[in-house]
Amino acid sequence: MGLKEKLKSDPRLKRLVMWMIHPPRRPRPRLWIRFFVNPFFHKKGKHALIRRRQSRIDVMPYNKFDVGANSTVESFTTVNNGSGDVIIGDRCRVGIGTVIIGPVTMKSGSGTGQHVFMAGFNHGYEDGNQNSSTQDLDVRGITIEEDAHIGANSVIVAGVTIGKRCQIGAGSVVTKDIPPFSVAVGNPARVIKRFNSETNKWEKL
């Protein structure tokens, strides 16, 4: 039986291991995890830059936190992979003050402006007799496809895929998938332009 199977089958052992990784109800890794464990589990590509000193990189060893080559995670960013992998591809830029809570995948060439919020889960609230913080998470994930860009102060909700080379206008709230080669704006975001490969122009809808 592997370690994961043992943890799943023994709640007391799982609680002990989780306590060793981070304090109860505080999903931030302990110092010894940050300095002596995470470097062996997470990948950082060549020339990638993560401005850790002014950011909250709260990543756990049991999920991925991979940053590709030539990518930048700017200052005052928060990254948390406690609920799922955070994967940032090559040549990506995560703007100042952005919050990324996994599972989130940003594919190569994609980026965010300043203060973008992305969370790949929602708190469960099915049982109206319980606080939502004690209920199971509704984990759906977010995917930002290649070369897509998210404008400043936007919100991307769980379960959304933003297609290749899309442009999301500043301040948008994206609640559903955006097809490739589209421009979307507003709350909720709607597509206002699409790229026509025959005319080689962005056309209004």
Secondary structure, DSSP 8 states (H G I E B T S, - for coil): --HHHHHHH-HHHHHHHHHHHS-TT--S--HHHHHHTHHHH--B-TT-EE-GGGSEEE--TTS-EEE-TT-EE-TT-EEE-TTS-EEE-TT-EE-TT-EEESSEEE-TT-EE-TT-EEESEEE----TTS-GGGS-EEE--EEE-TT-EE-TT-EE-TT-EE-TT-EE-TT-EE-S-B-SSEEEEETTEEEEEEEETTTTEEEE-
